[in-house]
Amino acid sequence: MSITREEVAHLARLSRLALSADELDRFAGQLDVIIAAVARVQEVAADGIPPTTHAVPVTNVFREDIIVPPLGAGVVLDQAPAAEQGRFRVPRILAED
Amino acid sequence: MDSELTRMTAAGIAALVAAGEVSAVEVAAAHLDRIEAVDERVHAFLHVAADSALRAARAIDDRRAAGQPLGPLAGVPLALKDVFTTTDMPTTCGSRILEGWRPPYDATVTGRLRRAGIVILGKANMDEFAMGSSTENSAFGPSRNPWDLSRVPGGSSGGSSAAVAAFEAPLAIGTDTGGSIRQPGAVTGIVGVKPTYGGSSRYGVVAFASSLDTPGPLARTVLDAALLHEAMSGHDPCDSTSVDAPVPPVVAAARQADVSGLRIGVVTELNGEGYQPGVITRFTEAVELLESMGAKVTEVSCPHFGYALPAYYLIAPSECSSNLARFDAMRYGLRVGDDGTRSAEEVMSLTRAAGFGAEVKRRIILGTYALSSGYYDAYYGKAQQVRTLITRDFEKAFEQVDVLVSPATPTTAFPIGERADDPMAMYLADLCTIPSNLAGNAAISVPCGLAPEDGLPVGLQVMAPVLADDRMYRVAAAVEAALGQRRGHPLLDEANGLGEARPGQEGRR
């Protein structure tokens, strides 16, 4: 057993996913199989082999600093789930207590 | 004429439009009629943009009438995977969380298509956020394979492959993160290309795994794919990982279609156990064909390729868990449970639970696990080291040979539903394609016949070094020409999922 239902529930909380009890049951079993399979990377990756983070390494990418008109607030807020007074309206961000 | 227009190549359509023998509006209308006639059964499209397509086509006709020069694909219709932003069409990524979203800007690829005079017919179905190999993970229902409607068209760019194979569009654009262009291309009998990473812009492509995602073309012929490859590619200052180098001469290579003297390596590790016998039969024949055309064929071992799949299923979910954090229910997309009593965090968690499908949730959790402290070194860190080993395998192989070949997929198209509840079985569909995503090099799938046991298409994968995309086009075009000559008709004439196979000689399979 590489991952427990409790661990999956914890990861779901970290990932901001309100999973149902049914989903937790199902994913715990499936993820256990998947993690056992992907753990095979530990068989060959010996110490000292440098990690690759990106397929084609590029560093210090610059472009011309040209001023272009930004998207208008109206265009952006048009797709917002809720807007008020020309701003995004969001639920409260602090707990009651 | 209408049905003939939909059967034509992109190059053929562009030539007719340029010569004024047919209008771009007629071409667009013929394809829209075709979509109307068959897409209820194929379900390649999530959105059909008839009005804007006809408007774009009319603009091409006007430009021609005014004597202005037209590009090599002007007036040719195209299906655009629903992961590219479009200002005049919704962009959903096959997800409920983005249902109905109208992006405020065009992807760089979208803009390039428009400027090339390509007519975008609509948005193609896909596995949700490009995670899957069958389109069954689309929140809006699966697409179907035009060879057999009970089977998958591959994925994640399965709407794109189905549209092209069903003659709803001569061209399509997809994205390939672990095989999502090549695998759907292979199982629907069309050409699918993953360019070198960074050769095509990711700006305006909703991100799945940023270090792997690569936009590329799908088409019915190698030349058409090359023409689209050139039209969509090139350096983009808006994508800092975009390669600042000339686009490899892929169109010239597709026209050259010559393999004499070319050194071709058959990858030892992408063969044998787990591969469908008919896939191996057709692959072996294709290799023999290449040899008979003057290529020097040897076997090449890439010992770490067997670890590509596990490395990929750590790296891609890790990047996905980070990228998909942007879906927070605050600025765009779905919002659930905002009733005045719940906090932003609760609304976020409820929205993501309601808006994401099972595979996306699984991968977010897997990625969060692999990146969490205590597991990072053992999983994500090790996967990144394996990525180095795979890149080294390629480098060593390309010291001995010019290109590598393998089957594009271990099996032909599988039945809808067969792997839906078994994530590991689904992941195996990308066994042969993933190494090139991890190393970033170019790879193509080109049809090499039908598997004898099920009569379904098999793809030959040709892998070329980084920025040597033209080499694989040479090989693919040579195979296509030789097999086409032997067969005497296009392979897709034999597709009968819609009851439209064209009569031909006996036993031509």
HADDOCK unambig.tbl for C-alpha pairs under 7 A between the chains (distance, minus, plus):
assign (segid A and resid 11 and name CA) (segid B and resid 365 and name CA) 5.96 0.50 0.50
assign (segid A and resid 11 and name CA) (segid B and resid 368 and name CA) 6.59 0.50 0.50
assign (segid A and resid 11 and name CA) (segid B and resid 369 and name CA) 6.73 0.50 0.50
assign (segid A and resid 12 and name CA) (segid B and resid 365 and name CA) 6.29 0.50 0.50
assign (segid A and resid 15 and name CA) (segid B and resid 365 and name CA) 6.89 0.50 0.50
assign (segid A and resid 16 and name CA) (segid B and resid 348 and name CA) 6.52 0.50 0.50
assign (segid A and resid 16 and name CA) (segid B and resid 349 and name CA) 4.38 0.50 0.50
assign (segid A and resid 17 and name CA) (segid B and resid 349 and name CA) 4.60 0.50 0.50
assign (segid A and resid 17 and name CA) (segid B and resid 350 and name CA) 6.72 0.50 0.50
assign (segid A and resid 17 and name CA) (segid B and resid 352 and name CA) 5.66 0.50 0.50
assign (segid A and resid 17 and name CA) (segid B and resid 353 and name CA) 5.03 0.50 0.50
assign (segid A and resid 18 and name CA) (segid B and resid 349 and name CA) 5.00 0.50 0.50
assign (segid A and resid 18 and name CA) (segid B and resid 350 and name CA) 5.41 0.50 0.50
assign (segid A and resid 18 and name CA) (segid B and resid 353 and name CA) 5.27 0.50 0.50
assign (segid A and resid 19 and name CA) (segid B and resid 353 and name CA) 6.07 0.50 0.50
assign (segid A and resid 27 and name CA) (segid B and resid 362 and name CA) 6.64 0.50 0.50
assign (segid A and resid 34 and name CA) (segid B and resid 424 and name CA) 6.57 0.50 0.50
assign (segid A and resid 37 and name CA) (segid B and resid 310 and name CA) 6.51 0.50 0.50
assign (segid A and resid 38 and name CA) (segid B and resid 310 and name CA) 4.09 0.50 0.50
assign (segid A and resid 38 and name CA) (segid B and resid 311 and name CA) 6.61 0.50 0.50
assign (segid A and resid 38 and name CA) (segid B and resid 313 and name CA) 6.63 0.50 0.50
assign (segid A and resid 38 and name CA) (segid B and resid 314 and name CA) 6.84 0.50 0.50
assign (segid A and resid 39 and name CA) (segid B and resid 379 and name CA) 6.75 0.50 0.50
assign (segid A and resid 40 and name CA) (segid B and resid 310 and name CA) 6.57 0.50 0.50
assign (segid A and resid 41 and name CA) (segid B and resid 307 and name CA) 6.26 0.50 0.50
assign (segid A and resid 41 and name CA) (segid B and resid 310 and name CA) 6.31 0.50 0.50
assign (segid A and resid 41 and name CA) (segid B and resid 311 and name CA) 6.15 0.50 0.50
assign (segid A and resid 41 and name CA) (segid B and resid 382 and name CA) 6.02 0.50 0.50
assign (segid A and resid 41 and name CA) (segid B and resid 383 and name CA) 5.90 0.50 0.50
assign (segid A and resid 41 and name CA) (segid B and resid 386 and name CA) 6.65 0.50 0.50
assign (segid A and resid 42 and name CA) (segid B and resid 378 and name CA) 6.85 0.50 0.50
assign (segid A and resid 42 and name CA) (segid B and resid 382 and name CA) 6.11 0.50 0.50
assign (segid A and resid 45 and name CA) (segid B and resid 382 and name CA) 5.71 0.50 0.50
assign (segid A and resid 45 and name CA) (segid B and resid 385 and name CA) 5.71 0.50 0.50
assign (segid A and resid 45 and name CA) (segid B and resid 386 and name CA) 5.77 0.50 0.50
assign (segid A and resid 49 and name CA) (segid B and resid 385 and name CA) 5.89 0.50 0.50
assign (segid A and resid 50 and name CA) (segid B and resid 385 and name CA) 5.91 0.50 0.50
assign (segid A and resid 50 and name CA) (segid B and resid 388 and name CA) 6.87 0.50 0.50
assign (segid A and resid 51 and name CA) (segid B and resid 381 and name CA) 6.95 0.50 0.50
assign (segid A and resid 51 and name CA) (segid B and resid 384 and name CA) 4.66 0.50 0.50
assign (segid A and resid 51 and name CA) (segid B and resid 385 and name CA) 4.27 0.50 0.50
assign (segid A and resid 51 and name CA) (segid B and resid 388 and name CA) 6.10 0.50 0.50
assign (segid A and resid 52 and name CA) (segid B and resid 384 and name CA) 5.12 0.50 0.50
assign (segid A and resid 52 and name CA) (segid B and resid 385 and name CA) 6.26 0.50 0.50
assign (segid A and resid 52 and name CA) (segid B and resid 387 and name CA) 5.86 0.50 0.50
assign (segid A and resid 52 and name CA) (segid B and resid 388 and name CA) 5.36 0.50 0.50
assign (segid A and resid 53 and name CA) (segid B and resid 384 and name CA) 6.37 0.50 0.50
assign (segid A and resid 54 and name CA) (segid B and resid 211 and name CA) 5.31 0.50 0.50
assign (segid A and resid 55 and name CA) (segid B and resid 197 and name CA) 6.82 0.50 0.50
assign (segid A and resid 55 and name CA) (segid B and resid 211 and name CA) 6.34 0.50 0.50
assign (segid A and resid 55 and name CA) (segid B and resid 438 and name CA) 6.27 0.50 0.50
assign (segid A and resid 55 and name CA) (segid B and resid 439 and name CA) 5.30 0.50 0.50
assign (segid A and resid 55 and name CA) (segid B and resid 440 and name CA) 4.65 0.50 0.50
assign (segid A and resid 56 and name CA) (segid B and resid 197 and name CA) 6.83 0.50 0.50
assign (segid A and resid 56 and name CA) (segid B and resid 440 and name CA) 6.34 0.50 0.50
assign (segid A and resid 58 and name CA) (segid B and resid 241 and name CA) 6.89 0.50 0.50
assign (segid A and resid 61 and name CA) (segid B and resid 240 and name CA) 6.13 0.50 0.50
assign (segid A and resid 63 and name CA) (segid B and resid 237 and name CA) 6.19 0.50 0.50
assign (segid A and resid 75 and name CA) (segid B and resid 104 and name CA) 6.31 0.50 0.50
assign (segid A and resid 76 and name CA) (segid B and resid 104 and name CA) 6.63 0.50 0.50
assign (segid A and resid 79 and name CA) (segid B and resid 101 and name CA) 6.81 0.50 0.50
assign (segid A and resid 79 and name CA) (segid B and resid 102 and name CA) 6.90 0.50 0.50
assign (segid A and resid 79 and name CA) (segid B and resid 332 and name CA) 5.34 0.50 0.50
assign (segid A and resid 80 and name CA) (segid B and resid 331 and name CA) 4.89 0.50 0.50
assign (segid A and resid 80 and name CA) (segid B and resid 332 and name CA) 4.45 0.50 0.50
assign (segid A and resid 80 and name CA) (segid B and resid 333 and name CA) 6.99 0.50 0.50
assign (segid A and resid 81 and name CA) (segid B and resid 330 and name CA) 6.72 0.50 0.50
assign (segid A and resid 81 and name CA) (segid B and resid 331 and name CA) 6.61 0.50 0.50
assign (segid A and resid 81 and name CA) (segid B and resid 332 and name CA) 5.75 0.50 0.50
assign (segid A and resid 81 and name CA) (segid B and resid 333 and name CA) 6.38 0.50 0.50
assign (segid A and resid 81 and name CA) (segid B and resid 334 and name CA) 6.58 0.50 0.50
assign (segid A and resid 81 and name CA) (segid B and resid 335 and name CA) 6.09 0.50 0.50
assign (segid A and resid 88 and name CA) (segid B and resid 331 and name CA) 6.67 0.50 0.50
assign (segid A and resid 90 and name CA) (segid B and resid 330 and name CA) 6.17 0.50 0.50
assign (segid A and resid 90 and name CA) (segid B and resid 344 and name CA) 6.74 0.50 0.50
assign (segid A and resid 91 and name CA) (segid B and resid 338 and name CA) 6.56 0.50 0.50
assign (segid A and resid 91 and name CA) (segid B and resid 340 and name CA) 6.82 0.50 0.50
assign (segid A and resid 91 and name CA) (segid B and resid 342 and name CA) 6.96 0.50 0.50
assign (segid A and resid 91 and name CA) (segid B and resid 343 and name CA) 5.55 0.50 0.50
assign (segid A and resid 91 and name CA) (segid B and resid 344 and name CA) 4.76 0.50 0.50
assign (segid A and resid 92 and name CA) (segid B and resid 343 and name CA) 5.02 0.50 0.50
assign (segid A and resid 92 and name CA) (segid B and resid 344 and name CA) 5.69 0.50 0.50
assign (segid A and resid 93 and name CA) (segid B and resid 343 and name CA) 5.68 0.50 0.50
assign (segid A and resid 93 and name CA) (segid B and resid 344 and name CA) 5.28 0.50 0.50
assign (segid A and resid 94 and name CA) (segid B and resid 343 and name CA) 6.94 0.50 0.50
assign (segid A and resid 95 and name CA) (segid B and resid 343 and name CA) 6.88 0.50 0.50
